[in-house]
Amino acid sequence: MKFEVKTLAAKNAGAIELDDAVFGIDEVRADLLQRVVKWQLAARQQGTHKTKGRSEIARTKKRFGKQKGGGTARHGARSAPQFVGGGKAHGPRVRSHAHDLTKKLRSLALCHALSSKAGSQSLIILDDAVLSAPKTKDLRLSFAGLGLSNVLIIDGEAVNENFALAARNLPCVDVLPVQGLNVYDVLRRDTLVLTKSAVAKIHERFSAKEA
């Protein structure tokens, strides 16, 4: 499908052909997107939560109270979970929350995420994302002209340094090279902006997988 290309000055810069297999999926599967987002967030979890069990509590193991006549059970350790200051029964342990997900499913979910942005008119293609000076004010004016406020910008193999410096002071604006393109960041921002070089790399990536 053909898609309009714009400049940072919000002017028309021609058109570009987008692959329908990547940007033109009609029925976007929310279940695929949910699985990949869950996979990404699970891998980010530190998993350092920990409680002490009864074997790790430094309390006396000597039986307290009388053997008989106390009216309670005959306990042999204050570190038992039922006592205040005792160990935690079945508490959390240090572990990794990461789980596996096939590359084929992850690639398919990324195509569905890109198609969802294109289908909802939340995709903008820029000629390039280059600034002559790292001035946040100039970039803010450019974004206002394009109607951008909550946006993810994907550039080519390398992000223009002046553009990255100017964008980092703007709230709700993320800038990534094309290698960092992922489902979670695409979905968490209202608008997705791709440069022409990013589109070329995306097409190259998915055409290589099909081959």
Kinemage of the C-alpha trace (Angstrom):
@kinemage 1
@onewidth
@group {chain A} dominant
@subgroup {mainchain}
@vectorlist {calphas} color= white
{ca met a 1} P 0.000 0.000 0.000
{ca lys a 2} L 1.087 3.589 -0.627
{ca phe a 3} L 1.706 5.851 2.332
{ca glu a 4} L 2.365 9.572 2.438
{ca val a 5} L 5.810 10.761 3.534
{ca lys a 6} L 6.230 13.998 5.482
{ca thr a 7} L 9.124 16.163 6.595
{ca leu a 8} L 9.766 17.510 10.100
{ca ala a 9} L 8.307 20.787 8.835
{ca ala a 10} L 5.004 18.928 8.187
{ca lys a 11} L 5.392 19.268 4.413
{ca asn a 12} L 4.654 16.603 1.841
{ca ala a 13} L 7.709 14.636 0.701
{ca gly a 14} L 6.122 12.160 -1.700
{ca ala a 15} L 4.958 8.635 -0.960
{ca ile a 16} L 6.406 5.266 -0.029
{ca glu a 17} L 5.259 1.703 -0.675
{ca leu a 18} L 4.567 -0.298 2.485
{ca asp a 19} L 4.477 -4.092 2.544
{ca asp a 20} L 0.907 -5.281 3.186
{ca ala a 21} L 2.241 -8.371 4.985
{ca val a 22} L 3.857 -6.114 7.589
{ca phe a 23} L 1.709 -2.970 7.668
{ca gly a 24} L -1.568 -4.100 6.123
{ca ile a 25} L -2.899 -6.941 8.274
{ca asp a 26} L -6.682 -6.482 8.460
{ca glu a 27} L -7.497 -8.527 11.571
{ca val a 28} L -5.047 -7.555 14.305
{ca arg a 29} L -4.815 -10.322 16.901
{ca ala a 30} L -4.876 -8.871 20.396
{ca asp a 31} L -3.937 -12.243 21.887
{ca leu a 32} L -0.571 -12.219 20.083
{ca leu a 33} L 0.146 -8.683 21.231
{ca gln a 34} L -0.767 -9.566 24.810
{ca arg a 35} L 1.508 -12.616 24.846
{ca val a 36} L 4.526 -10.697 23.558
{ca val a 37} L 3.971 -7.738 25.902
{ca lys a 38} L 3.717 -10.154 28.824
{ca trp a 39} L 6.915 -11.874 27.639
{ca gln a 40} L 8.772 -8.550 27.430
{ca leu a 41} L 7.647 -7.339 30.841
{ca ala a 42} L 8.383 -10.697 32.475
{ca ala a 43} L 11.967 -10.550 31.217
{ca arg a 44} L 12.346 -7.104 32.816
{ca gln a 45} L 11.351 -8.272 36.291
{ca gln a 46} L 14.291 -8.510 38.646
{ca gly a 47} L 12.928 -11.441 40.635
{ca thr a 48} L 14.894 -10.404 43.728
{ca his a 49} L 11.939 -10.712 46.116
{ca lys a 50} L 12.815 -12.963 49.043
{ca thr a 51} L 11.513 -13.909 52.481
{ca lys a 52} L 13.223 -16.005 55.135
{ca gly a 53} L 12.024 -19.523 55.833
{ca arg a 54} L 12.060 -21.114 59.265
{ca ser a 55} L 15.525 -22.601 58.680
{ca glu a 56} L 16.939 -19.091 58.113
{ca ile a 57} L 15.547 -17.508 61.277
{ca ala a 58} L 18.039 -17.121 64.152
{ca arg a 59} L 15.777 -18.089 67.045
{ca thr a 60} L 16.054 -20.713 69.698
{ca lys a 61} L 15.289 -24.316 68.802
{ca lys a 62} L 14.852 -25.217 72.432
{ca arg a 63} L 11.404 -26.300 73.484
{ca phe a 64} L 9.644 -23.543 75.394
{ca gly a 65} L 6.991 -24.042 78.023
{ca lys a 66} L 6.109 -27.186 79.870
{ca gln a 67} L 5.594 -30.544 78.232
{ca lys a 68} L 2.155 -30.786 79.768
{ca gly a 69} L -0.370 -28.550 81.414
{ca gly a 70} L 0.246 -25.446 79.319
{ca gly a 71} L -2.928 -25.809 77.297
{ca thr a 72} L -1.099 -25.409 73.976
{ca ala a 73} L 0.772 -27.608 71.543
{ca arg a 74} L 4.274 -28.811 72.383
{ca his a 75} L 6.369 -26.581 70.159
{ca gly a 76} L 10.093 -27.088 69.748
{ca ala a 77} L 11.119 -23.926 67.872
{ca arg a 78} L 10.186 -20.261 67.900
{ca ser a 79} L 11.156 -20.039 64.209
{ca ala a 80} L 7.962 -21.836 63.157
{ca pro a 81} L 5.736 -19.782 60.797
{ca gln a 82} L 2.837 -19.524 63.226
{ca phe a 83} L 4.869 -17.422 65.689
{ca val a 84} L 5.558 -13.699 65.476
{ca gly a 85} L 9.095 -13.335 64.181
{ca gly a 86} L 9.082 -16.818 62.730
{ca gly a 87} L 9.893 -17.815 59.160
{ca lys a 88} L 7.519 -17.275 56.259
{ca ala a 89} L 5.777 -20.380 54.971
{ca his a 90} L 5.954 -20.759 51.161
{ca gly a 91} L 7.230 -17.210 50.681
{ca pro a 92} L 8.717 -15.793 47.466
{ca arg a 93} L 12.195 -16.875 46.400
{ca val a 94} L 14.809 -15.285 44.129
{ca arg a 95} L 14.062 -16.476 40.599
{ca ser a 96} L 13.834 -15.416 36.984
{ca his a 97} L 10.390 -14.549 35.640
{ca ala a 98} L 11.515 -14.882 32.011
{ca his a 99} L 9.860 -17.484 29.818
{ca asp a 100} L 10.341 -18.629 26.242
{ca leu a 101} L 8.462 -17.399 23.195
{ca thr a 102} L 9.184 -18.535 19.650
{ca lys a 103} L 10.840 -16.123 17.217
{ca lys a 104} L 8.096 -16.759 14.681
{ca leu a 105} L 5.399 -15.649 17.129
{ca arg a 106} L 7.385 -12.568 18.159
{ca ser a 107} L 7.881 -11.528 14.534
{ca leu a 108} L 4.202 -12.065 13.772
{ca ala a 109} L 3.174 -9.988 16.785
{ca leu a 110} L 5.431 -7.134 15.641
{ca cys a 111} L 3.730 -7.163 12.239
{ca his a 112} L 0.335 -7.017 13.956
{ca ala a 113} L 1.508 -4.103 16.135
{ca leu a 114} L 2.724 -2.164 13.082
{ca ser a 115} L -0.497 -2.950 11.233
{ca ser a 116} L -2.570 -1.735 14.179
{ca lys a 117} L -0.843 1.652 14.029
{ca ala a 118} L -1.226 1.903 10.271
{ca gly a 119} L -4.870 0.836 10.410
{ca ser a 120} L -5.774 3.339 13.135
{ca gln a 121} L -4.127 6.285 11.336
{ca ser a 122} L -1.503 6.439 14.096
{ca leu a 123} L 1.478 5.941 11.805
{ca ile a 124} L 3.588 8.732 10.295
{ca ile a 125} L 6.460 8.248 7.841
{ca leu a 126} L 9.177 10.913 7.941
{ca asp a 127} L 11.666 11.653 5.213
{ca asp a 128} L 14.370 11.772 7.904
{ca ala a 129} L 14.814 12.652 11.586
{ca val a 130} L 17.792 14.987 11.475
{ca leu a 131} L 18.396 18.302 13.263
{ca ser a 132} L 21.216 20.729 12.601
{ca ala a 133} L 21.399 21.624 16.306
{ca pro a 134} L 20.199 19.882 19.482
{ca lys a 135} L 17.445 22.390 20.275
{ca thr a 136} L 14.398 21.037 22.085
{ca lys a 137} L 12.368 24.146 21.282
{ca asp a 138} L 12.741 23.602 17.530
{ca leu a 139} L 11.785 19.948 17.823
{ca arg a 140} L 8.768 20.795 19.965
{ca leu a 141} L 7.545 23.190 17.271
{ca ser a 142} L 8.056 20.508 14.621
{ca phe a 143} L 6.075 18.001 16.678
{ca ala a 144} L 3.290 20.545 17.159
{ca gly a 145} L 3.074 21.002 13.400
{ca leu a 146} L 2.807 17.244 12.926
{ca gly a 147} L 0.316 16.885 15.765
{ca leu a 148} L 2.628 14.705 17.867
{ca ser a 149} L 2.650 14.595 21.657
{ca asn a 150} L 2.834 10.951 22.765
{ca val a 151} L 5.093 9.312 20.217
{ca leu a 152} L 7.666 6.620 19.481
{ca ile a 153} L 10.193 7.542 16.784
{ca ile a 154} L 12.126 4.786 15.019
{ca asp a 155} L 15.114 5.821 12.926
{ca gly a 156} L 17.579 3.767 10.878
{ca glu a 157} L 20.631 1.919 12.159
{ca ala a 158} L 21.758 4.992 14.104
{ca val a 159} L 19.756 7.866 15.572
{ca asn a 160} L 20.865 11.384 14.711
{ca glu a 161} L 22.669 12.677 17.811
{ca asn a 162} L 21.184 16.182 17.682
{ca phe a 163} L 17.693 14.740 17.274
{ca ala a 164} L 18.164 12.353 20.219
{ca leu a 165} L 19.508 15.128 22.458
{ca ala a 166} L 16.611 17.440 21.593
{ca ala a 167} L 13.987 14.718 22.079
{ca arg a 168} L 15.168 13.457 25.452
{ca asn a 169} L 13.846 16.585 27.190
{ca leu a 170} L 10.332 16.077 25.833
{ca pro a 171} L 7.896 14.010 27.921
{ca cys a 172} L 6.200 10.968 26.380
{ca val a 173} L 8.694 10.887 23.483
{ca asp a 174} L 10.862 7.828 22.831
{ca val a 175} L 13.554 7.613 20.149
{ca leu a 176} L 15.040 4.255 19.152
{ca pro a 177} L 17.147 2.846 16.335
{ca val a 178} L 15.403 0.283 14.157
{ca gln a 179} L 17.143 -2.559 16.006
{ca gly a 180} L 15.201 -1.549 19.136
{ca leu a 181} L 11.771 -1.784 17.511
{ca asn a 182} L 9.529 -3.861 19.782
{ca val a 183} L 5.854 -4.556 20.404
{ca tyr a 184} L 5.619 -3.037 23.884
{ca asp a 185} L 7.079 0.363 22.940
{ca val a 186} L 4.956 0.516 19.773
{ca leu a 187} L 1.750 -0.053 21.736
{ca arg a 188} L 2.532 2.166 24.725
{ca arg a 189} L 2.727 5.342 22.618
{ca asp a 190} L -0.221 6.906 20.796
{ca thr a 191} L 1.658 7.516 17.546
{ca leu a 192} L 4.410 5.624 15.762
{ca val a 193} L 6.827 7.591 13.575
{ca leu a 194} L 9.129 5.759 11.176
{ca thr a 195} L 11.788 7.286 8.978
{ca lys a 196} L 12.215 6.070 5.399
{ca ser a 197} L 15.449 4.339 6.379
{ca ala a 198} L 13.623 2.558 9.210
{ca val a 199} L 10.938 1.343 6.814
{ca ala a 200} L 13.609 0.019 4.445
{ca lys a 201} L 15.275 -1.897 7.302
{ca ile a 202} L 11.929 -3.309 8.471
{ca his a 203} L 11.127 -4.521 4.962
{ca glu a 204} L 14.607 -6.008 4.679
{ca arg a 205} L 14.230 -7.775 8.011
{ca phe a 206} L 10.916 -9.429 7.236
{ca ser a 207} L 11.755 -10.253 3.624
{ca ala a 208} L 14.847 -12.093 4.893
{ca lys a 209} L 12.673 -14.128 7.269
{ca glu a 210} L 10.290 -15.104 4.453
{ca ala a 211} L 13.219 -16.184 2.282
